[in-house]
Amino acid sequence: MEIRVEIQGIEKVQAQLAKIGGKIKDSAADALNDTAFMLRREMQAEMGRVFDRPTPYVLRSVQVKRASAITLRAEVGPEYLGGKGVDPAKVLAAEVAGGARRDKRSEVALRRVGLLPPGYVTAIPKEPFPGSDDGRGNIRGPFIVQLLSYFQAFSEQGYRSNMTQRRKDKLADAGRTASGYKTINGVQFFASRPGLRGVSDLKNRARHLAPGIWARSGTHGSNLRPVLMFVRLPSYAVRLSMEKIVATGQAQAYFERRLRYRIRVAAGE
């Protein structure tokens, strides 16, 4: 899912080649890079048009591999920027090619402990749970880590990050009201699975809840809020078209203009 920019022909600039001698390849490489950075801007703009509030991380991931006088080829596309972020190329693959998207690492973990069934993925509810989203429709990293820890979803290598019962009890801050009713002053999380309708929490009347992870608080835990929903795996239509980006930017014409300009600069004109 990258764009390659290569030389197709330089017929229109033959008259100036004698003036710059061996610098023609340097000029061509500069023109290719000019075109690649133009296409980078076009790709970022197209992401802003077809996606709902794309994150700065995804937009920044669009990088340019520069052309040189030896390679005479530039490439534009998303690259992994390191750190704890996911690989943008994998995230965007379904948007470019269509079909089903790859599982997120958090979804792999939830499947491993039997919470997320096959054929389902996670989604943030329409009204996000307080503190769970980043304002762009994505769940915050620290919050999903807390959920995975709560449900003992870290693998054997990371088991020390799994939450102890003592920590869960502290998070719930359970007690009694002045009238003697049981109350959850903090929060408890529980899962309701599709088909089984809350089998993991039957005693707490979770049968009627939509599939997903829920939060319980208040008197008798009666205040319920969705946290992370389990939804059927969607199939994506192609939304990010490399061909459209190249066409919108008129890459070939742009390259030819920049090549003529770079040759004039090299020729001292």
HULINFEN-V673007 format. One record per run of one state. SS is the DSSP state (h for helix, s for strand, l for the rest). FROM is the first residue (numbers start at 1). LEN is the number of residues. If there is no record, write none. Layout:
# HULINFEN-V673007
SS/FROM/LEN
SS/FROM/LEN
This chain:
# HULINFEN-V673007
l/1/2
s/3/4
l/7/4
h/11/40
l/51/5
h/56/5
l/61/1
s/62/4
l/66/7
s/73/6
l/79/9
h/88/10
l/98/1
s/99/1
l/100/5
h/105/8
l/113/7
s/120/4
l/124/9
s/133/1
l/134/5
s/139/1
l/140/1
h/141/10
l/151/5
h/156/6
l/162/3
h/165/8
l/173/1
s/174/3
l/177/5
s/182/11
l/193/6
h/199/6
l/205/7
s/212/8
l/220/3
s/223/10
l/233/3
s/236/1
l/237/5
h/242/8
l/250/1
h/251/16
l/267/3
